[in-house]
Amino acid sequence: MYGNDGFRELAPPDCLRLLARVSVGRVVYTRGALPAVLPVGFGVDRDGAVLLRTSATSELVVAIDGVVVAFEADEIDVADHSGWSVVVTGRATVVRDATERERPARTGPASGAPRPREVLVRIEPELVTGCQLVGGKGALGVERPT
């Protein structure tokens, strides 16, 4: 980010706090050697991991289990020219331990369409980055044209 581009970098704790405010994001992974992006419902665990629920037989689970992925979520106010975007990069794993699965099952992301064979996927936060656009003004306080 440049000094006058209107964005400011966010610290990882601020990024995780913002992530907890929204419930839909995007998983970025590789499908057939090409980048793929899939919108998903999610939650943030108390340790900062991103939690997803999906079908145990989904293409997503097969593609991301044990693989490094990116996860992005944002909140944008187009009228106000403000908002934020956060990216969590880390290894995605299917949670197989029953005890570990139960705890987030009570507090983690709700499934939009419950499936009989649902699994919980954790994305461990190895790199957390984010930026915020503040009210349509550049860092130097200059109004952006409308």
Secondary structure, DSSP 4 states (H G I P E B T S, - for coil): --TTSSEEE--HHHHHHHHTT-SEEEEEEEETTEEEEEEEE-EE-TTS-EEEEEETT-HHHHHHTTEEEEEEEEEEETTTTEEEEEEEEEEEEE---HHHHHHHHHHSPPPSS--TTEEEEEE--SEEEEEEE-TTB-TT-PBPP-
